[in-house]
Amino acid sequence: MASSKLPSAQRGNSVYDTTLCVDDLREALSAHGITLPSLRVDLPSFAGRYEPPAGLVALGNCNTATARKLAGAAA
């Protein structure tokens, strides 16, 4: 997985690290046959003056079939 290979100084809530986190999550979900089409970095979460930056991951919406796959993978 991409973010686990980052030097510790580059880990955190940067846009870059959050993007790698999204990539890792997409890859992990794909291994279970799950696709979240709206999965992305929530860029507006970086607009505030929070310390550290929010760095949110937007999971988006999914249909019931995908929700059931998620529930099965999480169980």
N, C-alpha and C positions, 0 to 999 in steps of 0.2 A: 504494500500500500504506500502511496506517495508521501503522505505527511509524516509517516513514521520514519522515513529516511531523512527528514530535515534535521539539520543541526539544531540543538536546543535554542540557540539564539534566534532562529528564524521561526520557531513555533510561537503560537499565540493567537491573537485576534486580528492579524493583518488581513487585508483583502486576499493576499497571496495564500496564506495559510487556510483561510476560510474556503477559498476555491479548491485547494487540495483536499480539504475535508469533504466538500461536496463530491469531488471525484471519487474519494474513498467510499463514501456512502453509496454513490451510484454503482460502483463496482461490486460492493457487498450485496446490495439489493439484486443486482443482475444475476449473481451467483444463485439466487433463490427464484429466478424467473420473474422478478418484480421490477417494473419500470414506473417511475414517477415522472411524468412528462414536465411538470412544473418545478422540479427540483433545481434550485439555483441559490446563488449567493444573494442575500437581501441587501443590495447596495445602499438603500436609504438608511439602514442601521449604522452605517459609517458616517452619516452626516452630522450626528450629534457631537457634543463635546464630552463624551463619557470617557473615563479612564478605567480600564482600557476600553478601546472601541468595542461596540457591541458585537460585531461579527456574527450576525444571525444567519442561519440557514433556512431558507424558505422551502418547506416541504410541498406546499401546494395542495391541490385537491386531487382526489382519485375516485374511481368508481368502486362499487361494492365488491367486485371481484378482486381488485387490487387490495382493497382494505382487508379482505379475508386472507389473501396471501401474506400480507404484513402481519396479521394476527397469528397466522400459523408459523411464520418464521420467528416471531418473537416468543412463541410459547416454548 
